[in-house]
Amino acid sequence: MLRIIAALGANEIAFSCACAYLLQLMAKTDRINQEILRELSLDGRISNLELADRVGLSPSACLRRVQELERAGVITGYRAVLNPAALGVGFVAYIGVGLGEHTKAAQEGFERALQQAPEVVECHNITGTIEYLLRVECADLPSYKTFHTEVLGTLPHVTSITSYVVMGSPKDLRP
């Protein structure tokens, strides 16, 4: 090792040291940013002072990091987590939807129709044997049946609907 260092010129040694320092700083930055993101995902209303304390930074340094994460698009917003039961939602299902046509027009038409359906809280275009996976929230089974029959069942190009009723959610990390 000493032979290698002796063979390097002063500029190369300084450059190597600077690179090593930057790599350490980047690793530390990543770890701290990950801690900030974890804390904010658990409680988006945490004060900057409390957040700084939890991640081991000064409040000003913590605020700069959070603002940089926002500017970089890593943090895209903050949300309230709602209690479905308090809102009258007692029935949740995931629904697999297959379309008969695999055209852009068919997909766009289906997606436009779902924008008008308040029961659909998530819509994902997926790969596999079906085209879409929906998360639907309703008051109860009769209201779901109405949605299934009068909304999904009337959409053109829909050829299959498979419902998976949620019995419980022991782990749900959605924001």
N, C-alpha and C positions, 0 to 999 in steps of 0.2 A: 504494500500500500504506500509506504513512504517513497519507494522508487517511482511509483506512478506520479505522486505529488511532486517529487523532485524533477521529473521529466516535463511536467507542465510548466508553462510560463506563468507569471504573476496574473496576467489577464485571464488566462484559462482557469486558474484556481479561483479567482474572484467570481468568474462566471459560474463555475460549478457550485460554489457556495451559495450564490444568489439563486440558482435554480433549485438547490436543495431547500433553501429557505422558502421559496415560493411554493414548492410542492407541499411543504408542511403547512404553510399558511392556507393554501387551497383546501387541504384536508380538514383543517380546523374550521374554516369557513363553511364547508359543506356540512360538517357535524353540527355546528351551531345553527345554521339555517334549517337543517332537518329538525332540530329541537324546537326552533321557533314555529315551524310549520305544524309539528305534532301538537304543541301547546295551543296554537290557534285553532286547529281542527277540533280539539276537545272543548274549547271555550273561545269563540270568536269575539266575545265581549270583554275578555280579560284586559285589564288596564296595562298600559305600557310599562308602568312601574313594576307590577306583579310579573309580567312576562320577562322583563329584564332580570328580575331576581331569580326566576325559575331557570333561565338559560345561562346565568352567570355573566351578564353584560351590564354595562352602565346603561341607564335609561336612554341617553342620547345615541349611543352606539346601537342599541336594540331598535330604536325608532328608525334610524338610518337603514338598518338591514330590512325591516319590515317594508319600508317605503321602496327600497330597491327591489324586493320580491314582488311588490305590487307593480312597479314600473316594468319589470321583466315579464309580467304576465303569469308568474307562478301563482300568485294570489289574485284571483279574478273577481272576488266579491265575498261578502259576508251574508249569512242567512240566519233566520230564526228557525229552530227545530220545533215543529208543531206537534201537539198531542192529538193524534187522529181521533181518539175517543171523544175528546172535548169538542171536536168539530163535527161529530156525528158520523164518523167513518167507523163502521164495525165489520166491514167486509173488504178484504184485499185479495187480489188474484193476479197471477202472472198469466198472460195469454199469448200463446204462439199463434201467429197468423200467417197463412200461406196465401200467396196470390196466384191467380191463373195465368197472368201475363207478367213477363219479366222485363217490361219496358220502362223507360224513364217516365213516360207519361202515366203509367199505372201506379208507379211508386209515388210520384208527386201528387197524384189525385188522392191516393190513400192517406198520405201524410197531411195534406190540406184538410181532409175530412176529420182527421184526429185532432187537429188544432182547435176544432169547434166542440170537442167532447171533453167536458170538464172532468169526467171520471178517469180519463187517461192522464196519469201524472208522469209517466215515462214512456218513451217510444224509442226502441232501438232497432235499426236495420242490421240484421245479423247474417252470418253465413250458416249453411247447413240445409236441412230439409224444409225449413220455413224461411220467410223473408223478414218477419218482424217479431219482436218480443215486447209486449206491453206490460206495464204495471198499472192496474186499474184499482181505484178505491171508490167504494160505494157505501151507502148507509147500511145495507143489508142484502140478503140473497134475492129478495124480490126486485130491488132496484138494480142489482146486477143482471138479473134475467131480462129486465126491460132494456138495459144497455146492450146486452148480448143480442137480443132479438131486433130491437128497433134502430140500433146504430150499426154495430158490426155486421149484423146479418143482412143489412140493406146496402152495404157498400159494394160497388162493382169491383170485379176482379178478385174478391175474397173467395177462396175455395176451401179453406180449412181454418177452423178455430178450435184451439185446444186450450182448455182452462186448467190452471193449477192453483187451487185455493190455498192461501196461506193459513196454516193452522197456528203458527207462532213464529216469532223472530228472535231466537236466542242470541243472535249477533247481527246487528244492523249498523254499519258505520257510515251510511249515506249522510251527507250533510243536510 
